[in-house]
Amino acid sequence: MSDPGATRATPFHCPYCGEEELRPENGTDGTNRAAWLCEACRRVFAVRFVGLRIPEVSR
């Protein structure tokens, strides 16, 4: 992946109100990043995958 913001992670519910009625929206910060609009509370938010943390194995 050359552009980390090029793919859109799909949320199942709004992190603020819990509603499931979401639709794709362009980011409002001028960067045109992928974002989601909650139809219920009208918040626009973005989802970003940071990574996986693998637990250390102690022996």
Helices and strands as residue ranges (DSSP letters): E 22-26, E 34-38, E 44-45
